[in-house]
């Protein structure tokens, strides 16, 4: 009897172990625009995300507005970390400034510091991906700013996880452009 239970247990464990974990990588959105800003260097704090968006699970809003897990697929990287690094890369490319995420890796302090707080980030039932919140720019010269953002983009294709990742990438790029144009001018 014990032998049969042990074999059944091993089969169950083996079955669970063979299920491949699928992670969705966010592609790089192309940036072709440039924008001059008032600062030569920018420190970017880790992006703050709502609880559902900060985890690895990918959530989609249904017609009622309820957020639902998109079937067990997960982001390839921690969303806060990934978005912070994406924003730093985009801001550097858009502005030509020295941009880095926390902790600031250079000896000289940054001329400006940016904090981004996201209040909503998910695909919607209408076929768009939305991204809203507020960002703050502080600097030694007293040109502090607090600005709201509310961005959205169409999710292309069949709304597959790869399509959602592409939409998220475009929104992070668009946030970097908005930040360069309005927040760091």
N, C-alpha and C positions, 0 to 999 in steps of 0.2 A: 504494500500500500504506500509506504513512505517513498519507495523508489518511483512509483508512478506520479506522485505529487511533485517530487523533485524534477522529474523529466518535464512535466507539464509547466512547471515554473520556469525552467530554463528555456523552453520553447517560447513562452510568453515574453521573457526578457529579451531573447534574441529577436523576436518580431518587432519589439519596440526599438531596439537598437538599429535595425536596418532601415528605418524611416529616415530619409535624408532631410536635413534641415535646409530650408530654402530661405535665403536672404536676398533682399532686393537692394542693389547698389544704386545710388543716385548719380546719374551722368553729369558731366560738366556742361553747363549752359554756356554758349558762346557769348562773349562780350565784344562788341565792336565799337561802342561809344566811349568817349573820354570826357572827363569833366575836371576842370581845375577847382581846387579847394583851397581854403585859407590855412591849411595846416600841412607841415612837412612830414609829420608822423602821427599815427593814430593807433591807440591801444583799444582793442576790442574785448570787452568782457564776455564771458560765456553767455550765450543766448539763453534766456529763461523761457521755457515752454510750459504750456498747461500739462497737467498730469497725464492725460491720455496721449498727448503728442510727445512727451518726454521719454516714454517707454519705447521698446523695440517694435511693438505691434503697430500695424497700419490700420487706421480707422477711417471709415467712410460714413457720412451722414445719409440716412434714408429719407424718404419723403416726409416723414413726421419730424425730422430733425434729430432723431436718436442716432447716436454714434455707435457703429457696430464694427467689430473686428473684421478685417477683410479676409478671413479664411485661414488664419494661422501663419500667413506670411509675415516676415519681420524685416525691418531695415537692416542693412549690412553693418551700419555703425551706429553708435549712440547718437540720436538725433540732435541733441544740444551741441555736442562736440563737432559733429559733421557740419551743421549749419554755421557754427562759429568759424570753422576753418574755410568753408565755402565763401562766407562773407569777407573774410580777411583776404582771400585770393582775389575775389572780384573787386573789392575796394582798392587793392593795390594796383590791379590792372586798369581800372577806370581812372584813378586819380594820379598814378605815378608816385604816390606817397609811400613811405615806409609804414606798413600796416602789419600788426601782429596781434595774436590773441593772448589772453592772460596765461601765465604770468609774463609780463613784459620782459623780453629777453635782452634788451639793450641797456648800456650803462646810462645814457642820457634819457631822461623821462620823455614820454610822448607829449607832443604839443596838444593833443586832444584825446579824450577818452569817451568811448561810446558804450552805452548799455542798451540792450534791446530786450523788451518784454513782450512776448507773443501771447495774445489772449485766445486766439482761435487759429487752428491750422489743420484743415481736413478737406477731403473731397466731398462735394455736395451732390445731392440727387439730381440737380439740374445739369450735370456734366461739367461743372467748374471745380477748380481747386481754390480755396480761399485762405487768406493769410492776413491777419489783422493784429494790431497791438500798438505799442508806443515805443519810441526810442528817445534816448537822452544823450546829449552831447555836452561835455563839460571841458573847460580849458582854463589855463592859468590867466588868460587875458580877459576872462569874464564874459565871453560870448556863449553862455550856456543856453541850450535849447531843449525843449521837450515837444516832440511832434508825434501826432498820430499817423498811422498808416493803415490802409485797408485795400489790399491788392487781391486780384483774382485773375485766373487764366483758364482757358478751356482745356480740358483734359482730352488729348487727341486719341485717335484709334478706338479701341474697344473697351477703354477704361481698365486695361490690364494693370497689374502692379507696376510693370515697366512704364506704362503711360502715366501712372500716378507719380512715379519717381521723376519722370521727365518734367511734369507740371511743377512739382516741388522745386526742382532745380531752376526752372525759369522764374519762379516767384522769389527765390533767394537772390538771384541775379537782379531782378526788378527792385527788390528792397535795397540792394547795394547801390543801384542807380539813384533811387529816391533819396537815400541817405547822403550820397555825394552831392546831389543837386540842392536839397533843402537843408540838410542838417549840418553839413561840413563846409558850406559856402562862406 
